Amino acid sequence: ERELRRTRPHVLWIGLGAPKQELLMAELAERVDVPVMVGVGAAFDYLAGTKPAAPAVLRHIGLEWLFRLAVEPGRLWRRYLVTNSMFLWLILREWVTRQPHDGNDAGRRR
């Protein structure tokens, strides 16, 4: 924290993974003047070669998450299978229950 105050960076990259990095960013936002904080998850681990990256074919077809789940099931199963499923359910529910909209709000009564 002292180093952040001293150097006053314009951008701070934080690679702790969710939700740790988001909690840290919220805490730091109240105490240091850093205009932009970016949570990059495991990006530093992949760049450093400390975690295996998904094969290109899986990345290109949108299944990198499945590779990550296979490599770290104990850490990621809840995030990918429970939390993401809940998110998809909420999106589907919103999509099904939304009102049709013709794009013309001018004639609509409130």
N, C-alpha and C positions, 0 to 999 in steps of 0.2 A: 504494500500500500504506500509506503514511504517513497519507494522507487517510482511508482506511478505519479505521485504528486510532484516529484522532482523532475521527471522526464517529460511529463504532460503529453503522452502520445495522443495522436488523433484517432487511431484505431487500435483496439485491443482484441487480439484473437485468443479465445479460450477453448481449449480442447480437453474437457473433462468428461464429456458425455452427459446425456440427460439423466436426471434433472439437475445434477450437480452444477453444471456450467450456468444454467439459467438462474439458479439460486444465488450463485456467486455474483453474476452480473447484476442482479437486483440489489444485492447488498452493496456492491461497489458503486453503483449508480448514485447512491445516497451520500457517498463519502469522498469520491474522487471526481475530477472533471475530465472525463474521457467521452468525447462526443459520440463515438461509435464503438460498440462492443459486439463481437460476432462469436457465436458459439459454433465451433466447427467439429464437435464430436470427436470421432476417431481419425480425422483427416491427418493429423500429425503422425499417428501410429502407422498409417499406410505409407506416408511419405518416407518415414524413417525405416520402414521395413520390419517393424516389430510385430505387425499383424498382417496376416496374408490377405491380399486383395482378392475379390471374386474374379473368376475367369471372365474375360472380355465378353464371351457369348452371354453369360448370365447378366452382366451389366447392361448389355445392349437390349435385352428383352425384358428388362425391368424386374429381374429376379435376384438382384444383389442381396436383398433382405433375406432370401431363402438360404443363400450361402452363409451369410453371417449367422443366421439362426443355427445352421448345422455346425458351424465352428465354435460358437459360444452359446449352446442351448441353455445352460444354467443361468446365464446372465440376461439373455434376451427373450426367453420364451414369453414372459408376462407382457413385455412391451409389444412384441409383434402379434401374439395370438389373442391377448385379452384387450389391451388398450386400443390397438388398431382396429380390432373387430368392433369395439364399442364406438369408435369414431366412424367407421363405415355404416354402422346401424343408424347413428344420428344423422348422417348425411342422407341416407336412404329415406328415413322418416321425414326429414325436412323436404326432400324432393317430392315425396308422395303427397304430403299434406299442403304444399304451397298452393296458393290461389293462382289461377291462370291470369296472365298479365299481357295486355295487348300493346303496352308501351305508351299509351296515351293517358296520362294522369289528369289532363286538363278538365275532362268532363266528369270525373269521379267525385261523388259526394263523400264528405268526411263525417 
